[in-house]
Amino acid sequence: MVFRYVGYTQDRKLVKGKVTASGEEAASDLLSYGGYNVLSLQKVTPFFNAEKLSSAFAKVNPNDMVMFSRQLALLVEAGTDIVSALELLRGGITNRTLSKIVTEVVVDLRSGLRLSQALEKHPKAFSPLYCRTIVTSEETGNLERGLRIMADYIEKQSISANKIKNAMIYPIIVLVLAIVVIAIMVTFVMPSFMSLYAALGAELPTITKVLLAIVNFLLDYGLFLLGGIAVLVVAGLAYSRTPAGRYQWDMLKLKLPQIGRITIVSELSRCCRTISLLFRAGVPLPDIMTLTISGSGNKVVAKALTQVREEMLSGQGLARPMSRNPVFLPMMVQMASVGEGTGSLDITLDTVAQSYEMEADDRTNALIAMITPTMTIVMGGLIGFIALALVTTMYSMLGSVG
């Protein structure tokens, strides 16, 4: 940080300038060591801050967070104090955003804040779930355990997300290539053939007339059609960002064939994993439900969890309110009941999370395996339709010439 200062020296001479320091207190100390008595000290905020702009778009990779958490746990377990441990790790962090965050955390720790309080200032890297786990670990004196729990949690979430992304790469490539091929044929190949047929005065077959009508419509009104689609997409996105629109969209995702089951199973596995993690860390159940609600990616599930939390606070437990809401699947309700009865809610819900994750992976792979040949057949059919129209017209033209 850059600070602008005004002060005076020991011989009462007025001085002013700029100084770079990690904070206001550090800047004041630097000036004092230099023999200046500070009259005013203000942080310089430039009109265009390239560093701030880049940090706004920069992200912290989950793999970096996993490595950071595990290394910090090892150093704390070895008896290294938290400030020294963070300073050791900072030199090996390749992610600039995370390195900058760790630097600011060290400054806050030196100013007297607890680790959890320093981490809460950086939600881009440390989620509320992460911070609450660290709070509980600090209170129980087992910080390294909380760090390892969060490392495992982040790693599992990252692996699950990467599986879906990697599985969708091939279908997307096939779709893009097919669209490009069809666009080239419709835009460049078809008009050339049609002008040739018109010049020769050949009688066009019905299939060619249909294709020609489609091509002419796309050439004449294609831009309007794309504009209309773009308007609908933008309007839909804008509505989905409103509370009512987001709720309706999440409800639709749960009702779609195949996708609905994958969505609900994935969301419930994440909820079970979160509850299991926080329960194992020693977080009170009401706080666990609050964090689970805030971390839910589906508004329908979040609303159901909110109702469960309200009924739980009235003394009805966890499993009984779940059993009255169809959002929660039978296995989750049964295992929650067993966990409440035996005091092993973390173990039972961790089992449910693993089961749901496996089901979500299997169903996702099956859906993608079904999408790929379906897209290939549809795109092949469109290209075959165009080729058939060209060939039949060519035979018709040769027949008329003959």
C-alpha positions in Angstrom: 0.0 0.0 0.0 1.1 3.6 -0.7 0.5 6.3 1.8 0.8 10.1 1.5 2.3 11.7 4.6 2.8 15.2 6.0 5.2 15.6 9.0 8.2 17.5 10.4 11.7 16.6 11.3 13.4 17.1 14.7 14.5 20.6 13.6 10.9 21.6 12.9 11.3 21.4 9.1 8.0 20.5 7.3 8.2 17.4 5.0 5.8 15.6 2.8 5.9 12.6 0.5 4.9 9.0 -0.1 5.8 5.8 1.7 5.0 2.2 0.8 4.0 -0.2 3.7 1.8 -3.1 4.4 -0.6 -1.0 6.6 -1.1 2.4 8.2 0.6 1.3 11.4 3.6 0.0 9.5 3.8 3.2 7.5 3.7 5.3 10.7 6.5 3.1 12.2 8.7 3.5 9.2 8.3 7.3 9.3 9.1 7.3 13.0 12.2 5.3 12.5 13.2 7.8 9.8 13.0 10.6 12.3 9.7 12.1 11.2 6.8 13.2 13.4 3.7 12.4 11.4 1.0 15.1 11.2 -1.3 13.3 8.6 -1.2 9.9 6.9 -3.6 9.0 4.1 -3.8 6.0 1.9 -3.3 6.8 -1.8 -6.1 5.4 -4.0 -5.1 5.7 -7.7 -7.9 6.4 -10.3 -6.9 3.2 -12.2 -5.5 0.4 -10.1 -4.3 -2.4 -12.4 -3.5 -4.7 -9.5 -7.0 -4.3 -8.0 -8.6 -4.8 -11.5 -6.6 -8.0 -12.1 -7.4 -9.4 -8.6 -11.1 -8.8 -9.2 -10.9 -11.4 -12.1 -8.3 -13.6 -10.6 -9.3 -16.9 -9.0 -7.8 -19.2 -6.5 -7.5 -22.7 -7.9 -9.0 -25.4 -5.6 -5.8 -27.5 -6.0 -3.8 -24.5 -4.6 -6.2 -24.4 -1.6 -5.9 -28.1 -1.0 -2.1 -27.9 -1.1 -2.0 -24.8 1.1 -4.3 -26.3 3.7 -2.4 -29.6 3.9 1.0 -27.9 4.1 -0.2 -25.5 6.8 -1.6 -28.5 8.8 1.8 -30.2 8.6 3.7 -27.1 9.8 1.2 -26.5 12.7 1.4 -30.1 13.7 5.2 -29.9 13.8 5.0 -27.1 16.3 5.6 -24.1 14.0 3.6 -21.0 15.1 1.0 -19.9 12.6 2.7 -16.7 11.5 6.0 -18.4 10.8 4.1 -21.2 9.0 2.3 -18.8 6.7 5.5 -16.9 5.9 7.2 -20.2 5.0 4.3 -21.2 2.7 4.0 -17.8 1.1 7.4 -18.2 -0.7 6.2 -21.4 -2.4 2.7 -20.3 -3.5 2.6 -19.8 -7.3 -0.9 -18.3 -7.4 -0.4 -14.6 -7.1 -3.9 -14.0 -5.7 -3.4 -16.6 -2.9 0.1 -15.3 -2.2 -1.3 -11.7 -1.8 -4.1 -13.0 0.5 -1.6 -14.9 2.7 0.5 -11.7 3.0 -2.5 -9.8 4.2 -3.4 -12.6 6.6 0.1 -12.4 8.1 -0.3 -8.7 8.6 -3.6 -9.1 10.3 -2.2 -11.9 12.6 0.6 -9.6 13.6 -1.9 -6.9 14.5 -3.6 -9.3 16.9 -6.4 -11.0 15.0 -7.1 -14.7 15.2 -6.5 -16.8 12.1 -10.3 -17.3 11.5 -10.9 -13.6 11.7 -8.1 -12.9 9.3 -9.4 -15.5 6.8 -12.9 -14.1 6.9 -11.7 -11.0 5.2 -10.9 -13.0 2.0 -14.1 -14.9 0.9 -12.7 -15.4 -2.6 -10.3 -18.0 -1.2 -11.8 -19.0 2.2 -15.5 -19.7 2.2 -17.8 -19.3 5.2 -17.6 -23.1 5.6 -13.8 -23.0 5.7 -13.8 -20.1 8.2 -16.4 -21.7 10.5 -14.4 -24.9 10.6 -11.2 -23.0 11.5 -13.1 -21.2 14.3 -14.2 -24.5 15.8 -10.7 -26.0 15.4 -9.2 -23.0 17.2 -11.7 -23.4 20.0 -10.9 -27.1 20.4 -7.1 -26.6 20.0 -6.9 -28.9 17.0 -6.2 -26.5 14.1 -4.3 -29.1 12.0 -7.4 -31.4 12.0 -9.7 -28.7 10.8 -7.2 -27.8 8.0 -7.0 -31.4 6.8 -10.8 -31.8 6.9 -11.2 -28.7 4.7 -8.5 -29.9 2.3 -10.3 -33.3 1.9 -13.6 -31.5 1.4 -12.3 -29.1 -1.3 -10.5 -31.9 -3.1 -13.6 -34.1 -3.3 -15.7 -31.1 -4.5 -13.1 -30.3 -7.2 -12.8 -33.9 -8.4 -16.6 -34.1 -8.7 -16.8 -30.9 -10.7 -13.9 -31.8 -13.0 -15.5 -35.2 -13.9 -18.5 -33.4 -15.3 -16.4 -30.8 -17.2 -14.2 -33.5 -18.7 -17.1 -35.7 -19.7 -18.8 -32.8 -21.5 -15.7 -31.9 -23.7 -16.3 -34.5 -26.4 -20.0 -33.8 -26.9 -19.4 -30.1 -27.1 -16.7 -30.5 -29.7 -18.9 -32.7 -31.8 -21.8 -30.2 -31.6 -19.5 -27.3 -32.6 -18.0 -29.1 -35.5 -21.4 -30.2 -36.8 -22.8 -26.7 -36.6 -19.8 -25.3 -38.4 -20.1 -27.9 -41.2 -23.8 -27.3 -41.7 -23.3 -23.5 -41.6 -20.6 -23.8 -44.4 -22.9 -26.0 -46.5 -25.9 -23.8 -46.1 -24.0 -20.5 -46.6 -21.6 -21.3 -49.4 -22.3 -24.7 -51.0 -26.1 -24.6 -51.3 -26.4 -21.1 -53.0 -23.8 -22.2 -55.6 -25.7 -25.3 -56.5 -29.0 -23.6 -56.5 -27.8 -20.9 -58.9 -26.5 -23.6 -61.2 -29.8 -25.5 -61.1 -31.8 -22.3 -61.8 -29.6 -21.4 -64.8 -30.1 -24.9 -66.3 -33.9 -24.7 -65.7 -33.9 -28.2 -64.1 -37.1 -29.4 -62.3 -36.2 -29.6 -58.6 -37.3 -32.6 -56.5 -39.6 -32.0 -53.5 -36.8 -32.6 -51.0 -34.6 -30.0 -52.7 -37.5 -27.5 -52.8 -37.9 -28.0 -49.0 -34.2 -27.5 -48.4 -34.1 -24.5 -50.7 -37.0 -22.9 -48.8 -35.2 -23.4 -45.6 -31.9 -22.0 -46.9 -33.7 -18.9 -48.4 -35.5 -18.4 -45.1 -32.2 -18.5 -43.1 -30.4 -16.2 -45.6 -33.2 -13.7 -45.5 -34.3 -13.8 -41.8 -31.3 -15.5 -40.2 -30.0 -12.4 -38.5 -33.5 -11.6 -37.2 -33.8 -15.1 -35.9 -30.5 -15.0 -34.1 -31.4 -11.6 -32.7 -34.7 -13.0 -31.4 -33.0 -15.9 -29.8 -30.4 -13.6 -28.2 -33.2 -11.4 -26.8 -34.9 -14.5 -25.3 -31.7 -15.8 -23.8 -30.8 -12.4 -22.3 -34.4 -12.0 -20.9 -34.2 -15.5 -19.5 -30.9 -14.9 -17.9 -32.1 -11.6 -16.4 -35.2 -13.3 -15.0 -33.2 -16.2 -13.6 -31.2 -13.7 -11.6 -34.2 -12.6 -9.7 -35.2 -14.6 -6.6 -38.5 -15.8 -8.2 -36.8 -16.6 -11.5 -33.9 -18.5 -9.8 -36.3 -20.5 -7.8 -38.4 -21.5 -10.9 -35.2 -22.4 -12.8 -33.9 -24.6 -10.0 -37.4 -26.2 -9.7 -37.3 -26.9 -13.5 -33.9 -28.5 -13.2 -35.3 -30.9 -10.6 -38.2 -31.9 -12.8 -36.3 -32.6 -16.0 -36.0 -36.2 -17.1 -32.6 -37.8 -16.2 -31.1 -34.3 -15.4 -33.5 -33.9 -12.4 -32.3 -37.0 -10.6 -28.6 -36.1 -11.2 -29.3 -32.6 -9.9 -31.0 -33.6 -6.7 -28.6 -36.4 -6.0 -25.6 -34.1 -6.5 -27.1 -31.4 -4.4 -28.0 -33.8 -1.5 -24.5 -35.4 -1.6 -23.0 -31.9 -1.2 -25.4 -31.2 1.8 -24.5 -34.6 3.4 -20.8 -33.9 2.9 -21.1 -30.5 4.5 -23.1 -31.6 7.5 -20.7 -34.6 8.0 -17.7 -32.4 7.8 -18.9 -29.7 10.2 -20.3 -32.3 12.7 -17.0 -34.0 12.8 -15.3 -30.7 13.4 -17.5 -30.1 16.4 -19.7 -27.3 15.0 -23.2 -27.0 16.7 -26.0 -28.4 14.5 -27.9 -25.1 14.1 -24.8 -23.5 12.8 -24.2 -26.5 10.6 -27.6 -26.1 9.0 -27.1 -22.4 8.5 -23.8 -23.0 6.6 -25.3 -25.8 4.6 -28.2 -23.6 3.5 -25.8 -20.8 2.5 -23.6 -23.3 0.5 -26.5 -24.9 -1.3 -26.5 -24.2 -5.1 -30.2 -24.9 -5.5 -32.9 -22.6 -4.1 -35.5 -25.4 -3.8 -33.1 -27.5 -1.7 -32.1 -24.4 0.3 -35.7 -23.6 1.1 -36.3 -27.2 2.2 -33.2 -27.0 4.4 -34.4 -23.8 5.9 -37.7 -25.5 6.9 -35.8 -28.4 8.4 -33.7 -26.0 10.5 -36.8 -24.1 11.8 -38.5 -27.4 12.8 -35.2 -28.7 14.3 -34.9 -25.6 16.5 -38.4 -26.3 17.8 -37.2 -29.6 19.1 -38.2 -32.0 16.3 -34.7 -33.2 15.5 -33.2 -33.5 12.0 -34.6 -36.7 10.4 -38.3 -36.1 11.3 -38.6 -32.7 9.4 -36.7 -34.2 6.5 -39.1 -37.1 6.2 -42.0 -34.6 5.6 -40.3 -33.0 2.7 -40.1 -34.9 -0.7 -36.9 -33.1 -1.6 -35.0 -35.4 0.8 -34.6 -38.9 -0.6 -35.4 -41.9 1.7 -31.8 -43.0 2.1 -30.7 -39.6 3.5 -33.7 -39.5 5.9 -33.1 -43.1 7.2 -29.3 -42.6 7.7 -29.9 -39.2 9.4 -32.3 -41.0 11.8 -29.7 -43.7 12.5 -27.0 -41.0 13.0 -29.1 -39.1 15.4 -29.9 -42.2 17.4 -26.3 -43.4 17.6 -24.5 -40.0 17.8 -22.6 -40.8 14.6 -24.2 -38.3 12.2 -20.9 -37.6 10.6 -20.3 -41.3 9.7 -23.8 -42.0 8.4 -24.1 -38.9 6.3 -20.6 -39.4 4.9 -21.8 -42.8 3.8 -24.8 -41.2 2.1 -22.6 -38.6 0.4 -20.4 -41.3 -1.0 -23.4 -43.3 -2.3 -25.0 -40.3 -3.9 -21.8 -39.2 -5.5 -21.3 -42.6 -7.0 -24.9 -42.5 -8.3 -24.5 -39.0 -9.7 -21.3 -40.0 -11.5 -22.9 -43.2 -13.0 -26.0 -41.3 -14.1 -23.9 -38.4 -15.6 -21.7 -40.8 -17.5 -24.7 -42.7 -18.8 -26.4 -39.5 -19.9 -23.3 -38.3 -21.7 -22.9 -41.7 -23.3 -26.4 -41.3 -24.6 -26.0 -37.7 -25.7 -22.9 -38.4 -27.8 -24.5 -40.9 -30.2 -27.8 -39.0 -30.3 -26.0 -35.9 -31.4 -24.0 -37.8 -33.9 -27.2 -39.3 -35.4 -29.0 -36.0 -35.5 -26.1 -34.1 -37.1 -25.5 -37.0 -39.5 -29.1 -36.9 -40.4 -29.1 -33.2 -41.2 -25.9 -33.5 -43.3 -27.4 -36.6 -45.0 -30.5 -34.7 -45.8 -28.5 -31.9 -47.4 -26.4 -34.4 -49.4 -29.5 -36.3 -50.5 -31.1 -33.1 -51.8 -28.0 -32.2 -53.8 -27.6 -35.7 -55.3 -31.3 -36.0 -56.3 -31.2 -32.6 -57.9 -28.0 -33.6 -59.8 -29.7 -36.7 -61.1 -32.8 -34.7 -62.1 -30.6 -32.2 -63.9 -28.7 -34.9 -65.8 -32.0 -36.5 -66.7 -33.3 -33.2 -68.1 -30.1 -32.6 -70.0 -30.2 -36.1 -71.5 
